[in-house]
Amino acid sequence: MRWWSIPVVLALCWFVFTLTPFWALYDLARAVQAHDVAYIERHVNFRTLRLSVIRQAAAAAQARGETGGAEPRERQRVTDALVALAIPIAESLVTPQTVVDLLDDGWPQSIDLGPPEPRQGDTPADLRKPGLHAEGFRRLIPFYLSSEMRGFRTVVIPVPPDATRDRRFRLRLRLRGWTWRLVDIELPEELRERIAQKLARTGRSR
């Protein structure tokens, strides 16, 4: 074997390895479209996903001005209260069935958040169902080109890949053993805002 073949082989191995999470993404997309809750249960880390939703919901509520110009101690108290309010919402949002509901068309209709609203200036990509769809392996190419590998064990994939940043999810898959699992969903801006509104309504009703 010539010396120059070693980096070529290593580069080829790395390329093949970077394809493996997209096999998992393809299987996940098929499970979502088939409403295969059992597959979702086996391939999603619900603990980390719930923690992520709690963090995103509390941050969105803070961004709406819930903490105002309060002192640091008061801001911490309000933050703790927001987290406490976000926990039941995260528990209701992050279940096998609601993850299927969320990824199917990009909006969790089973949660009382109201329907998404169209915006002025929406592109054709924005108006399409923004869920996870990969009917064939060729449909994985845009996902691959827009993905971001973070080391050997983590990849971040925008869904859908051609939507604007504020209209798409960001799925984080992590390799555990020999299996890629969904560990995080970065929610789009509108959905985070709806959850923050729900937190505010819940807080006022208490």
Disulfide bonds with the S-S distance in Angstrom:
none
